[in-house]
Amino acid sequence: MTWLQGRPTPDPVGPGEESVWDYPRPPRLEPVRQRLRVVLGGAVIAETEAGFRVLETSHPPTYYLPPGALAAGVLANPRRGGICEWKGQAVLFDVRDGDRTIPAAAWAYPDPTPDFRAIADYVAVYAGPMEACFVGPDRVTPQPGTFYGGWITPGIVGPFKGGPGTMGW
């Protein structure tokens, strides 16, 4: 599919499943009471039951963890990131695991737009470079591509934006 092609056909939705094509645009922010965990280097580097998820058309949810949920010293080298039309100016972070540093593996919005004020300073983590990320007991699959940071769990159906040929969605 080229970037000029329109919306794809959504995958069928079964009982208890959510289609990313039913998510809104502009996106919606909602609290998550399931345990969110991020594992790197054999250690849990972030864990909370007080996260948020952002739901946006064609994207698996992006999960945001409160700053206190991350282990001390895990985030490093904060710098200006991109601008989201819905959330505002992002700050990127490297994620550290002992001697290893994963560049630009997390981000936050220190001063988000009014609709996303609840996630000010909350941190999202790209699942791909991590050892594992979990929503409740479910291990996540990273959103395709390298730009977006959604977490795919069982019960979330696509197709998902992010892979080759999806820029026009």
N, C-alpha and C positions, 0 to 999 in steps of 0.2 A: 504494500500500500504506500502511495506517495504522500507527501505532506499536504497535497492539494485535495486529497480525497476526503469525503465527509465521514460522518459518524458511522462506526461499524455496527454490525448487528450484535446486540447484547447476547451473552451466553444464557441458556435457560437457567431459571432460578428454581431451586427445590425448596421443600419445607425447611424453615429456619435459616435460609440463606439470604444474603443481601447482595444486590447487584450494584456495582459502582456506577451504573448508568441511572440508578434511582437517587444517587446522591445529588445535592443541589449545587448550583452555581449562581451566585457566589457561595463559597463553602460554608459549612456549618461546624461549629465547635460544640463538642459535648464531653461531659466528664466520663471517665472510665474507672470503674471500681474493681476491675480484674487486676490481678498482680501483673505488673510490667517488669520484666527483667532483661538485663543486658549482661552477657558473659563475654569476657575477653581474657586470654591467657590463663584459662582455667578458674578465673575468679569472677564473682558477680561484681560488676563495676557500677551498676545502677539497679535500683529496685524501688517500686512504689505501688501503692494501691490508691493513689490520688492523682492519676494522670489525666490527660485530655486526649481526645482524638479529633482530627480535622477531617471532615468528609467532603470531598469535592468530586464532581462528575468525572468519571473515567479513571479515577485514582483510587488505589487501595488506601485505607486510612493511614494518616501520618500521626504517630503517637508522640506526645510531649510529656516529659517527666519534670517534676519540680526540681529546682536546683539542688535542694538538700538530699535528693534521691541518689545523686552521683557520688561515688567515693572521692575523697579528697585527693587532689592532684591529678585526676583523670583528664580534665580539660586543660588545654594549654594553647598558647599563642592566639588569643582572640584577635580577630581582624574583621574588617568590613566585608560583608558578603553581598549577595544580590538583593534586589528589591522585589518583594512579592506584591502584586497589585492589590491583594486582599489584606495582608498582614503587615506590610511595611518593610523597613530596612532590617536585614538579617545580619547577625554576627556569626562568623564561622569559627570553629574550634578544631584543633588537632586533638585526637584522643590518644592518651599515653597508657602504655602497659609496660611498666618497668623500663627497660632500655629501648623499647620499640615505640615509635610514634606513627600514628596513622593520620596523614594530613587531611584536613577538611572533612572529618568524619562525623561532625556534629554541628548543630546550629541552634540559634535562639533569636528571639525578637525582644530586645530590651525595652523598646517603646513601641509596641504594636498599635495598630489602628484600634479605634474604640470597640469594634465588634470582637476583637481578639485580645482585649485587655487582660482577660483571665490567664493567658499564657505568657504574660510578661516575664522574661528571664527563664521560662521553662525551656528544656533542652530536648531536641529531637536528635536521633542517632540513625545514621545509615546502617541498615542491618547487614548489608553485603560484606563489609570488612570486619564485622564482629565475628567472634566464634559462634555465638548464638544469641537470638533475641526471642523473647516469649511474651505472649499475651495469655494470661492464665497458664494452663498447662500446655498450650499449643506453641510449638516452635514456628516462627514466622519464616516466610520466603521473601526475599527482598523484591521490591518493585523492579520491573525490568529497566535496563538502562542505568546510567550513572548520574542523572540530574535530579530525579525525584527520590524521595525517601520513604515511600509508603511501605507498610508491612502487610503482607498477604497472609491471612490465616484461613483455616478451613471455614467454610461458610461465606466467604467473600468471593464473588464471581465477577468476571470481566467480560470482554477483554480489557486489559489494563494499558493505560498510556505509559510511555517511557521507552519502549523498544523501538527498533528500526521501523520507520514508516508511520509513526504515530503522532508526529508533531502537529498535524492538521486537525486533530480531534478537538 
